[in-house]
Amino acid sequence: MAVTFHFIGTYGLTLVEGRDFDPQRPADSAAVILNEAATHLMRLRKPLGQEITWQGQHRKIIGIVKDFVWGSPFEPVKPAVLGYQKDWVGSIGLRLNPNQPISRSLTRLQALYKQYNPAYPFEYRFTDEEFSKKYRDEKLLGAISLGFTTLAVFIACLGLFGLAAFSAEQRTREIGIRKVLGAGVPGLVTLLALAGSVGIAVAAVITQAVRAARANPVKSLRSD
């Protein structure tokens, strides 16, 4: 990556060793900063002060930063070399003052931009929005999964409600007798709904257990 001064501070990277590019040090124009993945790839145990070749020039390593997402967030972080390059500018990265309204900062930046580049429109993007785009598909998948899960739970509740209604309909006479004998509403509710749920769960467990017990051991051993 071709960068200029204050790159680490502007983008909030974590400095592990060394320092950021400093405008007060002219020699930094021939320096580079590596991420941890790059030091591991190059097998550099003490990278600070060593020289590497970058863009056909000998560059001195002045800093190491922790790995950060700069490509696909679903792949291992790739090695990165941050090299100072004054005249290689495709975009400008700025950190806005959090104590100032964003609209005011953008207005000032637009006015400044028009002074130096009036023939081109003022276009900008926010870093947090760009990172959100990387995870857009995963957010959509999560929302769809949540929707289907909610639907499945709702259908299961409908089934349980139907089972309770059917059980109550079949046991109308029993409920009447129990009420005559002094049974209360909580006891009757527990008898219908809880008993049905436990019965279904026990039946499912017993079915699977019997199926596993009756399985031919020869087939299972053969598959292993």
N, C-alpha and C positions, 0 to 999 in steps of 0.2 A: 504494500500500500504506500502510495506517495502522500506524505503528510507535511505539515508545517509545524510551527511552534504551538505549544499548549494543547497538543492532541489528547494526551492522557487526561488532563484536567477537564477538558471540554466534554469528552464523552464518558467521563466517570469511570475509567478503567482503574484496576487495582495494581499498583506498582509493587512488585516483589523485591526487586533490587535496582540500584542505580537511580536514575532521574529522568525527567521529561526533557524535551528539547527546550533550550533556553535561548531567547533572543540576545541575551547579553554575552553569549559564547559563540563567536563566529565559527569556531571549529566544529560546531554541531551540524553545519551544512554538509559535513562528511561523516555523519554518524547514523546509526540505526538503533531501533529498539525491537526486541524479539518477544514473542509470546512463549509460554512454557513449552508448547508443543514443538516449536522450532528448536529450542535448546535440546529437547529430547531427541529430535530427529538428527541433529548435528552432533549429538553426544558431547555437549559442552558442559563440563562439570563446573568450571569457573568462567562463565561467558564474558563478564564485564572486563572491558579493556582489550578483548581479542578483536581481530580484524576478519571480516568476511568480504567476499566480492558480491556487490549488489549493483545492478544496472551497469555492469562493466567497470565499476570503480571500487577501490578498496574503502571499506567503511568500518568504523570503529563502533563496537557495541557499548552503548552507554546506559541501557536499562532493560529490565525484564518485566513484563506484565503478565498477570494471570490470563489464562485462556478465556476468550470472550466469543460470543456467537457472532460470526460475521458472514456465515454461509447458511447452509441448511441447518435448522435447529434439531434435525433428526439424524444427523451424522456426527461422527467424532469431530471435534474442533480441529481444523487444519492448521498447520504451521503458518505463521504470519511474520513477515518482516516489515516493520514500519520505518520507512526511509525518508529523510528530509529531502524535499524536492520543491524548491521555491516556485518555479515557473510551471509546474505541472498541476494545474487547477481545473477540475471539472465541476466542483461544487464547493460551497463554503459551509463549514459546520459552525454553528453558533449556539452558545448557551444563554438563554434569555434570563433576565433578572427576575427571580420569583416574586420580588416585592413590587413589581410593576405589572399593570394589566397587559395581557398578551396583545390586545389590539393596539395599544399605544406603542409597544415595542415593534410590532410589524409595520406600523405607519412610519416610524423613524427609519427602519431598515429599507423600506421601499423608497423613501426619499433619497437615502444615501446611495441606493442601487442605481436610481435614475441618473445620478450625477456622473457615474462612471460607465454605465452601460445603458444608455437611453434607448437604443435600437431594439432591445430585447425585453420581453415581458418579465415581470417580477414573479417568479414561481418559488414556492417553498413547500417543504414537507416536514412533519413532526416525527421525531425518532420513535416515540412510543407508538404512533400509529403505524409506522413501517414495521415495527416488531409485531404488532397485533396481526398484520396481514400474514405473517409467517405461520401463525397458529389459527388462521381463520377456518381451515378445513377441520381441524381437531375440535374447535368450538362448535361447529355445525354438527359434527358426529356426536359430540357429547349431548347437545340439545336433542338430537333425534333419539339417542339411546334413552335419555331421560323421559321423553315422550312415550316411547314404547314400553318402558318399565312402568310408568304411571298407568298406561292402558292395561297392561297385564295385571297389575294389582287391582285395578277397578273391575276387570272381568272376574278375577278370583273372588273379590268381595261379592259380586253379583251371584256367583255360584254358591257361595256360602249363604247368602241371603235366601236364595231359592231352596237350599237344603233345609234351612231353619223353617221356612214357610211350609215346606212339604211335611217336615217332621211334626210341626204344630198341627197341621191339618189332619194327619194320621192319628194323632194322640189327643184329639179334642176331648174324648170321653175320659181318658186318663187324667188330663189336666183338671176336668171338672171334679173328679173324685178327690184328687189331691187338694183342691181348694176347699172342698167340703170338710176334709180331714184337717184343715188348718195350714196348708202350705201357703207360703207368702209369694209375692211377685218375684223377688230376687232368686228364690230357690227354683221357681219354674223356669226363669230365663236361663239360669245356669244349666239346668237339666237339658234344655233344648239346644241352645247354641253351643255350649262348651262340650257337651257329650258328643254332638255330631262332629265337631272338629277333631276331638281326640280320636274318635272312631275312625275317621278318614286317615289320620296320620298313622295310627296303629295298623290299619289295613294295608297301607302303602309299604310300611316297613316290613311287615310280615310277608307280603308278596315278594319283595326283593330278596328277603332272607331265604325263603323257600326256593326261589329260583336259583340262587347261588348254591344252596345246599344240594340241589338235585342236578347240578351241572356235572358233566362227565369230566373227571379229573384228568383223563388221558388227553383231552383236547387242550385243557389249560396248560398242562405240562409241555405238550408239544409246541404250543405257541411261544412259551418261554425259552 
